Amino acid sequence: MHKGAKAAIVGSVLAVMVGGAGYGTYNFVSALDGGGGTGGGGPAAVRSGPPSGSEVKDTTAAFFAAWEQGDAATAASYTNNAEMAEPLLTSYAEAAHITGVTITPGTASGDTVPFGVKATVSYGGKSKPLAYTSRLTVVRGLTTGRALVDWQPSVVHPKLAAMDDTLVTGESQAPAIEAVDRDGKVLTKEDYPSLGAILDELRSKYGDRAGGTAGIELAVRHAGTGVADTPLLTLAEGKAGKVPTTLSARVQAAAEKAVQKYPESSVVAVQPSTGDVLAVANHRADGFNAAFQGTVAPGSTMKIVSAATLIDNGLTTADGPAPCPDEAMSEGQTFHNIDGMDPDEGATLAESFARSCNTAFVKFADEVEVDSLTQETQNRFGLGRNDWKTGIASFDGRVPASGGPDTAANLIGQGQVQMNPLNMASVTATAMTGVFRQPVIVPQSLDDREIARADGLRAGTVQQLRSMMNRTATSGTAAEVMAGLSGRIGAKTGSAEVDGQARSDSWFTGYRDDVAAAAMTQDGGHGVDASGPIVAAVLKAGG
């Protein structure tokens, strides 16, 4: 049990015992701690406050010494969660086959100590040196008052992120693969960092059928998650099997470079004529593939689907009325436009779309059926049915039939709508071609999986969507970002408000000839502030 688990009980004892007597260097804690009496049933003196410099030094030295000696139980006793620490420290030697451990502490910064590890990994007659850096923090035990290592699996290795992650050495979970792009160019984690986790997933899923043979490696095993092992060190190379992808190395390189300029950004590019994914890139601190698996509101980029809904349900046309007042009310909730937008009561749908007027769409909430947007999304754009099989894990959108004010909010990409850049790139591709082609990152022929189907759009609706998106790209909210791009172009900007964020999420989607792309930047502001430049860079590379 975590050594701070009795904090609530101890806190109540302290409240009684300390009372108004002040709270100094020592507190008195009852024998509820276990093992701390001073004899005769008296209370034990327990240190409080942050650990001192000498305590930090002594605790880390003792912890490192036990770890180096392979004494997992003793090392774990210097942490604040011995029950979790001991099995992982034990497996370090037994399952990961790591020996000869030498740990060199760096200069402490307060209660945090960086350190370097050098060791040897041996298995099946193969050995290789292992070297990495990590860090730990020393905290005060809540009930014992001891200075203890604050237990996190990342103390043992920085790639151990979850409590159930472990290190293992042995025959690789799946044979190695050589992933190649659509032109046969080899794709590596070193050249394309965003593809790291994706290549691991492709290896786990397709390694056996690609004709390769397993090697021997040290890896992070993500127990019970279904996530592929993360290789850390190869002791013996297996034979790599070739796995074809739909990616374009040229477009992927542009996507990788573009997202690096904006933290917490993701982008996807697809080929509208085929559904092939040309690029997927993320720049996120958590390493999550938000480009494929994100589940957030897409803001005004959703107005592409909403406009199609209005047209297909006979409520208006691109040249038909869609007034843009300062505010609009639906089901008791008032909706506004962005600051500085002038009202236009005589606006057409194309004009309101190009300006990204929220109230124009909200005013139709009372005329659409509760499930109109849901049906359009599913039946014509192929989203929201949980049936995409892209080749790796992905989320294919969610647009529930929400009543009340959410009917209006959903029309402007807020409310209960959830999307990611993959979804919105597909929406743009469908709007451009009229045909829904489910995105794929590996060819369907590789495993004969069933691909999602949808009705697609009527020819008249496609013509109107293209016209409105082109207007947005040339004279609307996206014009500045799309300037300089030649060929057939179209775009839609978006921003999605998120509770607890100072700024909205930045969204942008667009197309140029046979490339459609969409990007999202968390806390990035308006669509043109962050995601717009990302999409423009990718479209430029795709031409």
C-alpha positions in Angstrom: 0.0 0.0 0.0 1.2 3.5 -0.8 2.8 5.0 2.4 0.6 8.1 2.2 -2.6 6.2 2.0 -3.5 6.9 5.6 -3.2 10.6 5.2 -6.8 11.3 5.8 -6.8 9.4 9.1 -3.5 10.9 10.2 -4.8 14.4 9.3 -7.7 14.0 11.7 -5.4 12.8 14.4 -3.1 15.8 13.9 -6.0 18.2 14.1 -6.8 16.9 17.5 -3.3 16.5 18.8 -1.7 19.7 17.4 -4.7 22.0 17.9 -3.5 25.5 18.6 0.0 24.4 19.7 1.6 25.4 16.4 3.1 23.4 13.5 6.8 23.3 13.7 9.6 21.0 12.5 8.1 17.9 14.2 4.5 16.7 14.5 3.2 13.9 16.7 1.4 11.1 14.9 -0.3 8.1 16.6 0.7 4.5 16.2 -1.6 4.3 13.2 1.6 4.7 11.2 2.8 1.3 12.3 6.4 0.9 13.5 7.3 4.2 15.0 6.7 4.2 18.7 9.1 5.7 21.2 8.4 3.1 23.8 5.8 3.1 26.6 3.0 3.9 24.1 4.1 7.5 23.6 3.9 9.2 20.2 6.7 9.1 17.7 8.4 12.2 16.4 7.8 12.6 12.7 9.6 15.1 10.5 7.6 17.4 8.3 8.2 20.0 5.6 10.3 19.5 2.5 13.3 17.2 2.7 16.6 18.9 3.4 19.5 18.8 1.0 21.3 16.1 3.1 18.1 14.0 3.2 17.8 14.2 -0.6 21.4 13.1 -0.9 21.2 10.3 1.6 18.0 8.9 0.3 19.1 8.8 -3.3 22.4 7.3 -2.4 20.7 4.5 -0.5 18.2 3.9 -3.2 20.8 3.9 -5.9 23.1 1.5 -4.0 20.3 -1.0 -3.5 19.3 -0.7 -7.1 22.9 -1.3 -8.3 23.2 -4.4 -6.1 20.0 -5.8 -7.5 18.3 -5.7 -4.0 14.8 -4.8 -5.2 13.2 -5.0 -1.8 15.6 -2.7 -0.1 15.5 -0.2 -3.0 11.7 -0.2 -2.9 11.8 0.5 0.8 13.3 3.9 0.0 10.3 4.8 -2.1 6.8 6.0 -1.0 5.1 3.1 -2.8 7.1 -0.1 -2.1 4.4 -2.4 -3.3 4.5 -1.0 -6.8 8.3 -0.3 -6.9 9.5 -3.8 -5.8 8.0 -5.8 -8.7 9.3 -3.4 -11.3 12.8 -3.2 -9.8 12.8 -7.0 -9.5 11.8 -7.4 -13.2 14.6 -5.0 -14.1 17.1 -7.8 -13.5 14.9 -10.9 -14.0 12.7 -10.1 -17.0 14.8 -7.4 -18.6 18.1 -9.2 -17.9 19.9 -6.0 -17.0 23.1 -6.4 -15.0 26.2 -4.5 -14.1 24.2 -1.4 -13.1 26.1 1.8 -12.4 24.2 4.9 -11.5 25.7 8.4 -11.5 23.7 11.1 -9.8 23.8 14.6 -11.3 23.4 17.9 -9.5 20.2 18.1 -7.5 17.8 20.9 -8.1 15.9 21.2 -4.9 14.3 17.8 -4.3 14.8 16.6 -7.9 17.9 14.6 -8.8 18.9 13.7 -12.4 21.0 10.7 -12.9 22.6 8.5 -15.5 22.4 4.7 -15.8 25.0 2.4 -17.5 24.4 -1.3 -17.6 24.5 -4.4 -19.7 21.6 -6.3 -21.3 22.2 -10.0 -21.9 20.0 -12.7 -23.4 20.5 -15.9 -25.3 24.3 -15.4 -25.6 23.9 -11.8 -26.9 24.9 -8.7 -24.9 24.9 -5.0 -25.4 25.6 -2.0 -23.3 22.7 0.1 -22.1 22.9 3.8 -21.2 20.2 6.3 -20.5 19.2 9.2 -18.2 16.3 9.7 -15.9 15.4 11.7 -12.8 13.7 11.2 -9.4 12.1 13.4 -6.8 12.5 13.0 -3.0 9.4 13.8 -0.9 8.4 13.6 2.7 6.5 10.4 3.6 3.0 11.5 4.8 2.8 9.1 7.7 6.4 8.2 8.5 8.0 11.6 7.9 10.9 9.8 6.1 12.6 11.3 3.1 11.5 8.9 0.3 11.8 8.6 -3.5 8.4 9.6 -5.0 7.7 6.5 -6.9 7.0 6.7 -10.7 7.9 3.9 -13.2 9.8 6.5 -15.1 12.4 6.6 -12.3 13.5 3.2 -13.6 13.4 4.2 -17.3 12.0 7.4 -18.8 10.0 5.3 -21.4 8.0 3.6 -18.6 5.0 5.9 -18.5 2.1 3.9 -17.0 2.1 2.0 -13.7 1.7 -1.3 -15.5 4.6 -0.8 -17.9 7.5 -3.1 -17.6 10.9 -3.8 -19.2 11.4 -7.2 -20.9 14.2 -8.7 -22.9 13.7 -11.6 -25.3 12.5 -12.5 -28.7 10.6 -9.5 -30.1 6.9 -9.5 -29.8 6.6 -9.2 -33.6 9.2 -9.5 -36.4 10.8 -6.2 -37.4 9.4 -4.4 -40.4 10.7 -2.1 -43.0 7.8 0.3 -43.6 8.0 2.0 -47.0 6.1 4.9 -48.5 4.0 4.9 -51.7 7.2 5.2 -53.8 9.2 2.6 -51.9 11.2 5.0 -49.7 12.0 3.6 -46.3 10.3 5.3 -43.4 12.2 5.4 -40.1 11.6 6.9 -36.6 14.8 8.8 -36.9 13.8 10.6 -40.1 10.1 10.9 -39.2 9.7 11.1 -35.4 5.9 11.4 -35.6 5.8 8.0 -37.1 7.5 6.3 -34.1 4.4 4.9 -32.3 2.7 4.3 -35.7 5.6 2.2 -37.0 5.5 0.2 -33.7 1.8 -0.4 -34.2 2.3 -1.5 -37.8 5.0 -3.8 -36.7 2.8 -5.4 -34.1 -0.2 -5.7 -36.5 1.6 -6.7 -39.7 5.0 -8.0 -38.7 4.0 -11.7 -38.8 2.5 -11.5 -42.2 5.2 -9.4 -43.7 7.6 -12.3 -43.9 10.2 -11.2 -41.3 11.8 -13.0 -38.5 11.9 -12.0 -34.8 15.1 -10.5 -33.3 16.1 -10.1 -29.6 15.4 -6.8 -28.0 14.9 -4.9 -24.8 11.4 -3.3 -24.9 8.7 -1.6 -22.9 5.7 -3.9 -22.5 2.5 -2.0 -22.0 0.5 -4.6 -20.1 -3.2 -4.9 -20.7 -3.4 -2.0 -23.0 -3.2 -3.6 -26.4 -0.5 -1.2 -27.3 2.5 -2.6 -29.1 5.8 -3.1 -27.3 8.2 -0.1 -27.5 11.6 -1.4 -28.5 14.5 0.2 -26.7 17.6 -1.8 -27.6 18.2 -4.4 -30.2 20.6 -7.2 -29.2 20.2 -9.3 -32.3 18.6 -8.2 -35.6 15.8 -10.2 -37.0 14.9 -10.2 -40.7 12.7 -7.2 -41.4 9.6 -7.8 -43.5 8.5 -5.0 -45.9 5.2 -3.3 -45.1 3.8 -0.9 -47.7 2.1 2.3 -46.6 0.1 4.9 -48.4 2.3 7.7 -47.0 4.3 10.1 -49.1 7.8 10.7 -47.7 7.8 14.2 -49.2 4.5 15.2 -47.7 5.3 13.5 -44.4 8.5 15.5 -44.1 6.6 18.8 -44.7 4.0 17.8 -42.1 6.7 16.9 -39.5 8.4 20.3 -40.0 5.1 22.2 -39.9 3.8 20.9 -36.6 7.1 21.6 -34.9 6.4 25.3 -35.0 3.2 24.9 -32.9 3.1 22.8 -29.7 0.2 20.4 -29.2 -0.5 20.3 -33.0 -1.6 17.5 -35.2 -2.1 17.2 -39.0 -3.3 14.7 -41.5 -3.2 14.8 -45.3 -5.2 12.5 -47.6 -5.5 12.0 -51.3 -9.2 12.6 -52.1 -9.2 10.5 -55.3 -8.2 7.4 -53.3 -8.6 8.0 -49.6 -4.9 7.2 -49.1 -3.3 8.9 -46.1 -0.3 10.9 -47.4 1.0 12.2 -44.0 0.2 12.1 -40.3 2.2 14.2 -37.8 1.9 15.2 -34.2 3.8 17.6 -32.0 2.6 16.7 -28.5 4.2 16.4 -25.1 2.2 13.3 -24.3 3.1 11.4 -27.5 -0.6 10.7 -28.2 -1.6 10.2 -31.9 -4.3 13.0 -31.7 -4.2 13.2 -35.5 -6.0 9.8 -35.7 -7.4 9.2 -32.3 -8.3 12.7 -30.9 -11.9 13.2 -29.8 -12.4 17.0 -29.6 -14.8 19.6 -30.9 -13.8 20.7 -34.5 -15.3 24.2 -34.3 -16.4 25.9 -37.5 -14.7 23.4 -39.8 -17.8 21.3 -39.0 -19.8 23.9 -41.0 -18.8 22.0 -44.1 -21.0 19.2 -43.0 -23.6 21.6 -41.6 -23.8 23.5 -44.9 -24.3 20.2 -46.7 -27.1 19.3 -44.3 -28.9 22.5 -44.9 -28.6 22.1 -48.7 -29.6 18.5 -48.8 -32.6 19.1 -46.5 -33.8 21.9 -48.8 -33.5 24.6 -46.1 -31.3 26.9 -48.2 -28.6 27.0 -50.9 -25.2 28.5 -51.3 -26.9 31.6 -52.9 -29.9 31.3 -50.6 -30.6 33.2 -47.4 -28.5 32.7 -44.2 -28.7 35.9 -42.2 -25.9 36.8 -39.9 -27.1 38.7 -36.9 -25.0 39.7 -33.9 -26.6 37.0 -31.8 -29.0 34.1 -32.1 -30.9 32.1 -29.5 -31.8 28.5 -29.6 -33.5 26.5 -26.8 -32.8 29.3 -24.3 -29.1 29.6 -25.1 -27.6 32.7 -26.8 -24.9 32.2 -29.4 -22.5 34.9 -30.6 -20.0 35.5 -33.4 -16.3 36.3 -33.0 -15.5 39.8 -31.8 -15.6 42.4 -34.6 -17.9 40.6 -37.0 -20.4 43.0 -38.5 -24.0 41.7 -38.7 -25.4 41.1 -42.2 -29.2 40.3 -42.2 -29.1 39.9 -46.0 -26.3 37.4 -46.1 -26.3 34.3 -48.3 -25.1 30.9 -47.0 -21.9 31.3 -49.1 -21.2 34.7 -47.5 -21.9 33.5 -44.0 -19.8 30.4 -44.6 -16.8 32.4 -45.9 -17.0 34.8 -42.9 -17.6 31.8 -40.5 -20.7 33.3 -39.1 -22.0 31.2 -36.2 -25.4 32.8 -35.8 -26.3 32.1 -39.5 -26.1 28.4 -38.7 -27.6 28.6 -35.3 -30.8 30.2 -36.8 -31.4 27.0 -38.7 -31.4 24.9 -35.5 -35.2 25.1 -35.2 -35.7 24.0 -38.8 -33.5 20.9 -38.9 -34.5 17.7 -37.3 -32.7 16.6 -34.2 -30.9 13.9 -36.2 -30.4 15.7 -39.5 -26.7 16.5 -38.9 -26.1 13.0 -37.6 -27.7 11.4 -40.7 -25.7 13.7 -43.0 -22.5 12.9 -41.2 -23.0 9.1 -41.2 -24.7 8.5 -44.6 -23.0 11.0 -46.8 -19.6 11.7 -45.1 -19.1 8.2 -43.7 -18.3 9.4 -40.2 -19.6 8.5 -36.7 -20.4 4.8 -37.2 -17.3 3.3 -35.6 -16.5 1.2 -38.7 -13.3 2.7 -40.1 -10.4 0.3 -40.6 -7.5 2.5 -41.5 -4.8 0.0 -40.7 -4.0 1.4 -37.3 -6.1 2.6 -34.3 -8.3 5.5 -35.2 -11.5 7.3 -34.2 -14.0 8.0 -36.9 -15.9 10.9 -35.3 -19.0 11.3 -33.2 -22.1 13.4 -34.0 -24.9 12.4 -31.8 -28.5 13.4 -32.3 -28.5 15.9 -29.5 -31.6 17.8 -28.5 -32.0 21.1 -26.7 -29.3 23.8 -27.3 -26.8 21.1 -28.5 -28.7 20.9 -31.8 -27.5 24.5 -32.5 -24.1 24.0 -30.9 -23.4 20.9 -33.0 -24.1 22.8 -36.2 -21.1 25.1 -35.4 -18.8 22.2 -34.3 -19.3 22.6 -30.6 -21.8 20.8 -28.3 -21.4 17.0 -28.5 -19.5 16.8 -31.8 -16.1 15.1 -31.6 -13.6 14.9 -34.4 -9.9 14.8 -35.2 -7.7 16.0 -38.1 -8.1 12.6 -39.9 -11.9 13.0 -39.8 -11.9 16.6 -41.0 -9.4 15.8 -43.8 -11.8 13.1 -44.9 -14.7 15.6 -44.7 -12.8 18.0 -47.0 -12.0 15.2 -49.4 -15.6 14.1 -49.6 -16.8 17.7 -50.1 -14.3 18.1 -52.9 -15.0 14.9 -54.8 -18.5 14.0 -53.7 -17.4 10.5 -53.0 -16.6 9.1 -49.5 -13.4 7.1 -49.6 -12.5 5.8 -46.2 -8.9 6.9 -45.3 -6.3 4.1 -45.1 -2.6 4.2 -44.1 -1.8 0.7 -45.4 -3.4 -0.7 -48.6 -6.5 -2.7 -48.1 -4.9 -5.5 -50.1 -2.4 -6.1 -47.3 -5.0 -7.8 -45.1 -8.3 -7.7 -47.1 -10.0 -5.8 -44.3 -13.5 -4.4 -44.9 -13.5 -0.7 -45.7 -16.3 1.6 -44.6 -18.8 2.8 -47.2 -21.2 5.7 -47.5 -23.5 7.2 -50.1 -21.5 10.4 -50.7 -22.9 13.7 -51.8 -25.3 14.8 -54.6 -23.5 16.5 -57.5 -25.3 19.8 -56.8 -24.3 19.8 -53.2 -20.7 19.1 -54.2 -20.7 22.0 -56.6 -22.0 24.4 -53.9 -19.5 23.2 -51.2 -16.6 23.6 -53.6 -17.7 27.1 -54.4 -18.1 28.1 -50.8 -14.8 26.6 -49.8 -13.0 28.3 -52.7 -14.6 31.6 -51.7 -13.3 31.1 -48.1 -9.8 30.3 -49.5 -9.7 33.3 -51.8 -11.6 36.1 -50.1 -12.9 34.8 -46.8 -11.3 33.9 -43.4 -8.7 31.6 -45.0 -7.5 33.9 -47.7 -4.3 35.1 -46.1 -3.2 31.6 -45.2 -4.0 30.2 -48.6 -2.5 33.0 -50.6 0.2 31.9 -53.0 -1.2 28.4 -53.4 -2.0 27.7 -57.1 -4.4 25.2 -58.6 -7.8 24.2 -57.4 -8.1 25.3 -53.8 -10.6 25.5 -51.0 -10.6 25.9 -47.2 -12.5 26.3 -44.0 -11.3 27.9 -40.8 -12.4 27.0 -37.3 -11.9 27.6 -33.6 -13.4 25.5 -30.8 -13.9 26.8 -27.3 -12.7 24.5 -24.6 -13.5 24.8 -20.9 -10.4 25.7 -18.8 -8.4 27.0 -21.8 -7.3 30.6 -22.1 -7.7 30.4 -25.9 -9.8 28.2 -28.3 -8.4 25.2 -30.2 -7.2 26.3 -33.6 -8.7 24.3 -36.5 -8.1 24.5 -40.3 -8.9 22.3 -43.2 -8.3 22.8 -46.9 -7.6 21.2 -50.3 -5.3 21.9 -53.2 -5.8 19.7 -56.3 -5.6 16.1 -55.2 -4.5 16.7 -51.6 -6.8 17.5 -48.6 -5.4 18.3 -45.2 -6.7 19.2 -41.7 -4.9 20.4 -38.6 -5.7 21.1 -35.0 -3.6 23.0 -32.4 -4.8 22.8 -28.8 -5.0 26.3 -27.2 -3.8 27.7 -30.6 -6.4 30.5 -31.0 -8.2 31.2 -34.3 -7.8 28.8 -37.2 -5.4 31.1 -39.1 -3.2 31.5 -36.1 -1.7 28.0 -35.9 -3.4 25.3 -37.8 -3.8 27.3 -41.0 -0.1 27.7 -41.6 0.4 24.0 -40.9 -2.2 23.0 -43.5 -0.9 25.5 -46.1 2.7 24.0 -45.7 1.4 20.5 -46.2 -0.7 21.5 -49.2 2.2 23.2 -50.8 4.4 20.1 -50.4 1.7 17.9 -51.8 1.4 19.8 -55.1 
